[in-house]
Amino acid sequence: MKRGKGWYALFIFPLLLIFLLINIIPFIMGVGYAFVEWDGLTPGGAVYVGLANFAKIFTDVQFGKDTIHTLIYTAFTLIIVNVLAMVFALIVTSELRVRNAARAMLFIPYLIGGLILGYVWKYIFNNAIVGIGEQIGSTVLSKSLLSGKTTAMIAMVITDVWKMAGYIMIVYITGIQAIPGEVLESAHVDGAGFWTTLFKIKLPLLMSSITICLFLTLSDSFKVYDINLALTGGGPSKATEMLAMNIYNEIFTKSHFGYGQSKAFIFFVCIMAFTLMQVSFTRRKEVEL
């Protein structure tokens, strides 16, 4: 029996309503708050200030530093996660006997919540590794990575890589398995070795998967907050404070609701710009069979 369009709309409407209430309306309200000065608590206390909040951002030294922190963190995470994920995907799609178990083990870290993951790795860096260093008499390992400004950033990258690599691996596995076997067999018959097959055949045919993986990693790294909060809290001396934490503190700790919303809007525009440029660039490299 054929169903009319109204029947399908009946099932779609609840999802659209939820999306509207949770995403669209709060976003529009947030953009409006970016043009006012308000503590977020006083009823009717919002004062329209126009573009003053946005002008203030350009003189905010800490916001500038946190932007640099976020860009550095994103760059390293983007590269390491995708390289490792590709290596993992190539391994588990080979003739490895334990490939199914390896897939599960590599994917499990992504299922752990970011806050829990941060606290677990905080214990590892502060206690487990330091304890091992003291036992073996290593001056390098006996000092926590979280105690130094540069090493704390390295610790954050390690934690996020450990979380994301297995998840991104799944996307690459799907792309590798979608490559026709006849193409790989023909390359083998023609005498193509592992590296030739990888760079001349697999990677070009995986560009659609690479586009997706870079987008997911880029957006996740830019928006990191939970790991930042649990692992370092932005320290030491705000050396690892990311933009998401800066915005959160501006709104909920300092009660600068309007100014914090202006930062959030700029943050949104930056993420959108970076992701659109990335998708546009990588999609031009995609090939079809």
MOLIN-V503225 format. One record per residue. N is the residue number from 1. RES is the residue in one letter. BURIAL is # if it has 24 or more other ideal C-beta (glycine too) atoms within 12 Angstrom, else .. Layout:
n=N res=RES burial=BURIAL
n=N res=RES burial=BURIAL
This chain:
n=1 res=M burial=.
n=2 res=K burial=.
n=3 res=R burial=.
n=4 res=G burial=.
n=5 res=K burial=.
n=6 res=G burial=.
n=7 res=W burial=.
n=8 res=Y burial=.
n=9 res=A burial=.
n=10 res=L burial=.
n=11 res=F burial=.
n=12 res=I burial=.
n=13 res=F burial=.
n=14 res=P burial=.
n=15 res=L burial=.
n=16 res=L burial=.
n=17 res=L burial=.
n=18 res=I burial=.
n=19 res=F burial=.
n=20 res=L burial=.
n=21 res=L burial=.
n=22 res=I burial=.
n=23 res=N burial=.
n=24 res=I burial=.
n=25 res=I burial=.
n=26 res=P burial=.
n=27 res=F burial=.
n=28 res=I burial=.
n=29 res=M burial=.
n=30 res=G burial=#
n=31 res=V burial=.
n=32 res=G burial=.
n=33 res=Y burial=#
n=34 res=A burial=#
n=35 res=F burial=#
n=36 res=V burial=#
n=37 res=E burial=#
n=38 res=W burial=#
n=39 res=D burial=.
n=40 res=G burial=#
n=41 res=L burial=.
n=42 res=T burial=.
n=43 res=P burial=.
n=44 res=G burial=.
n=45 res=G burial=.
n=46 res=A burial=.
n=47 res=V burial=.
n=48 res=Y burial=.
n=49 res=V burial=.
n=50 res=G burial=.
n=51 res=L burial=.
n=52 res=A burial=.
n=53 res=N burial=#
n=54 res=F burial=#
n=55 res=A burial=.
n=56 res=K burial=#
n=57 res=I burial=#
n=58 res=F burial=.
n=59 res=T burial=.
n=60 res=D burial=#
n=61 res=V burial=.
n=62 res=Q burial=#
n=63 res=F burial=#
n=64 res=G burial=.
n=65 res=K burial=.
n=66 res=D burial=#
n=67 res=T burial=#
n=68 res=I burial=.
n=69 res=H burial=#
n=70 res=T burial=#
n=71 res=L burial=.
n=72 res=I burial=#
n=73 res=Y burial=#
n=74 res=T burial=#
n=75 res=A burial=.
n=76 res=F burial=#
n=77 res=T burial=#
n=78 res=L burial=#
n=79 res=I burial=.
n=80 res=I burial=#
n=81 res=V burial=#
n=82 res=N burial=#
n=83 res=V burial=#
n=84 res=L burial=#
n=85 res=A burial=#
n=86 res=M burial=#
n=87 res=V burial=#
n=88 res=F burial=#
n=89 res=A burial=#
n=90 res=L burial=#
n=91 res=I burial=#
n=92 res=V burial=#
n=93 res=T burial=#
n=94 res=S burial=.
n=95 res=E burial=.
n=96 res=L burial=.
n=97 res=R burial=.
n=98 res=V burial=.
n=99 res=R burial=.
n=100 res=N burial=.
n=101 res=A burial=.
n=102 res=A burial=.
n=103 res=R burial=#
n=104 res=A burial=.
n=105 res=M burial=.
n=106 res=L burial=#
n=107 res=F burial=#
n=108 res=I burial=.
n=109 res=P burial=#
n=110 res=Y burial=#
n=111 res=L burial=.
n=112 res=I burial=.
n=113 res=G burial=.
n=114 res=G burial=#
n=115 res=L burial=.
n=116 res=I burial=.
n=117 res=L burial=#
n=118 res=G burial=#
n=119 res=Y burial=.
n=120 res=V burial=.
n=121 res=W burial=#
n=122 res=K burial=#
n=123 res=Y burial=.
n=124 res=I burial=#
n=125 res=F burial=#
n=126 res=N burial=#
n=127 res=N burial=.
n=128 res=A burial=.
n=129 res=I burial=#
n=130 res=V burial=#
n=131 res=G burial=.
n=132 res=I burial=.
n=133 res=G burial=.
n=134 res=E burial=.
n=135 res=Q burial=.
n=136 res=I burial=.
n=137 res=G burial=.
n=138 res=S burial=.
n=139 res=T burial=.
n=140 res=V burial=.
n=141 res=L burial=.
n=142 res=S burial=.
n=143 res=K burial=.
n=144 res=S burial=#
n=145 res=L burial=#
n=146 res=L burial=#
n=147 res=S burial=.
n=148 res=G burial=.
n=149 res=K burial=.
n=150 res=T burial=.
n=151 res=T burial=.
n=152 res=A burial=#
n=153 res=M burial=#
n=154 res=I burial=#
n=155 res=A burial=#
n=156 res=M burial=#
n=157 res=V burial=#
n=158 res=I burial=#
n=159 res=T burial=#
n=160 res=D burial=#
n=161 res=V burial=#
n=162 res=W burial=#
n=163 res=K burial=#
n=164 res=M burial=#
n=165 res=A burial=#
n=166 res=G burial=#
n=167 res=Y burial=#
n=168 res=I burial=#
n=169 res=M burial=#
n=170 res=I burial=#
n=171 res=V burial=#
n=172 res=Y burial=#
n=173 res=I burial=#
n=174 res=T burial=.
n=175 res=G burial=#
n=176 res=I burial=#
n=177 res=Q burial=.
n=178 res=A burial=.
n=179 res=I burial=#
n=180 res=P burial=.
n=181 res=G burial=.
n=182 res=E burial=.
n=183 res=V burial=.
n=184 res=L burial=#
n=185 res=E burial=.
n=186 res=S burial=.
n=187 res=A burial=#
n=188 res=H burial=.
n=189 res=V burial=.
n=190 res=D burial=.
n=191 res=G burial=.
n=192 res=A burial=.
n=193 res=G burial=.
n=194 res=F burial=.
n=195 res=W burial=.
n=196 res=T burial=.
n=197 res=T burial=#
n=198 res=L burial=#
n=199 res=F burial=.
n=200 res=K burial=.
n=201 res=I burial=#
n=202 res=K burial=#
n=203 res=L burial=#
n=204 res=P burial=.
n=205 res=L burial=#
n=206 res=L burial=#
n=207 res=M burial=#
n=208 res=S burial=#
n=209 res=S burial=#
n=210 res=I burial=#
n=211 res=T burial=#
n=212 res=I burial=#
n=213 res=C burial=#
n=214 res=L burial=#
n=215 res=F burial=#
n=216 res=L burial=#
n=217 res=T burial=#
n=218 res=L burial=#
n=219 res=S burial=#
n=220 res=D burial=#
n=221 res=S burial=#
n=222 res=F burial=#
n=223 res=K burial=#
n=224 res=V burial=#
n=225 res=Y burial=#
n=226 res=D burial=#
n=227 res=I burial=#
n=228 res=N burial=#
n=229 res=L burial=#
n=230 res=A burial=#
n=231 res=L burial=#
n=232 res=T burial=#
n=233 res=G burial=#
n=234 res=G burial=#
n=235 res=G burial=#
n=236 res=P burial=.
n=237 res=S burial=.
n=238 res=K burial=#
n=239 res=A burial=#
n=240 res=T burial=#
n=241 res=E burial=#
n=242 res=M burial=#
n=243 res=L burial=#
n=244 res=A burial=#
n=245 res=M burial=#
n=246 res=N burial=#
n=247 res=I burial=#
n=248 res=Y burial=#
n=249 res=N burial=#
n=250 res=E burial=#
n=251 res=I burial=#
n=252 res=F burial=.
n=253 res=T burial=.
n=254 res=K burial=.
n=255 res=S burial=.
n=256 res=H burial=#
n=257 res=F burial=#
n=258 res=G burial=#
n=259 res=Y burial=#
n=260 res=G burial=#
n=261 res=Q burial=#
n=262 res=S burial=#
n=263 res=K burial=#
n=264 res=A burial=#
n=265 res=F burial=#
n=266 res=I burial=#
n=267 res=F burial=#
n=268 res=F burial=#
n=269 res=V burial=.
n=270 res=C burial=#
n=271 res=I burial=#
n=272 res=M burial=.
n=273 res=A burial=.
n=274 res=F burial=#
n=275 res=T burial=#
n=276 res=L burial=.
n=277 res=M burial=.
n=278 res=Q burial=#
n=279 res=V burial=#
n=280 res=S burial=.
n=281 res=F burial=.
n=282 res=T burial=#
n=283 res=R burial=.
n=284 res=R burial=.
n=285 res=K burial=.
n=286 res=E burial=.
n=287 res=V burial=.
n=288 res=E burial=.
n=289 res=L burial=.
